[in-house]
Amino acid sequence: MKRATAFAAALCPTLALATSQCPPEYGEKSPAFWAFGWAVLGLFALIGLALPVLAARWALGRGGWARAIWILLACLAMLACWIAGLWIFGVYFVMVC
């Protein structure tokens, strides 16, 4: 435990370096770049919201357990879609110099 604490304390300057700003020569990101990034994030959010709705409609004629399983799987897919959208937004739009 003492070694892990010492290792984390030694990494502290490098962790702070990871959050530093981009160099000035990279310039400011354009509004079109940010609009596209927000559109990608919104698209993933809407697709994620549509998945449980479509699964509920598709499973209307099925039995109770089958319908519940389909909706549960659609909710898990919705969360995965949201996480993927946040990851893409963070990696390709926010953390880019």
N, C-alpha and C positions, 0 to 999 in steps of 0.2 A: 504494500500500500504506500509505503514511503517513497519507493522508487517511482511509482506512477504519479504521485504528487509532484515530485521533483521534475519528472519528465514533462508534465503539463505546465509547470512553472517555466521550464526552459523554452517551451514552445510559444509562450505568450507573445513575444515580439513578432514571431512569424505569423501568428493568428491575427494580430493587429495589422500586419502588412497586407494580408489578404483582403481586408476591407478598405484599403486605401483607394483614393480616387484615381481615375484614369489620367494619364499624362495629358497636358494641354494640347499636344500636337494631334491628338485624336479628334478634338473638337466636340461640339454638342451634337447629340442625336437629333435628327430632323423630326418634325411633327408627323410626317408621313410614316416614318419608321415606328414611332410610338402608336400611331393609329392602326398600323398593320399588326403590331404586337397585341394591342387590346382586342382587335378583331379576332385574332387567333384564339386568345383566351376566351372570348365570348362564344366563339364557335364550339369550343370544347365544352363549355358550360351548358350551352343549349343542347348539344348532342347528348350530354350526360343526363339532362333533365328529360329528354325525349325517350330514353331507353326504358325506364320503368312504365311510362305511359303506354308505349308500344307493346311491351311485354304483357301488361294487364289486358290490353285489347286483344292481343293474340291468344291469350290463355282463357278467354271467356267461356269457351265450350268445354274446357277440360275439368277434371275433378278438382276437389279442394286441395289435396296435397300437391298435385302437379302444378296447379296454378300458383300456390304459395312458393314452390321451389323456383318456378320461372320468375316470379316477381323478386324473390330474394337474389337470384343470380343477376337480374337486371339492376338491382340496387348496388350490388357489388361492382358490376360493370360501370355503373354511373360514377361511383367513387373512383374507380380506376381511371376513367376518362377525365375526371376533374383533376386528379393528381398528375396525369400525363400533361394536361393543359397547363397546370401551374409549373411543372418542370420545364416544358418547352418555353413558356414565357420567361421563366427565370434564367434559363441557360442561354437562350438565343436573343433575348431582348433586354433583360435587366443587367446581367453580368457581362456584357460585351463592351469593350472599349471602342 
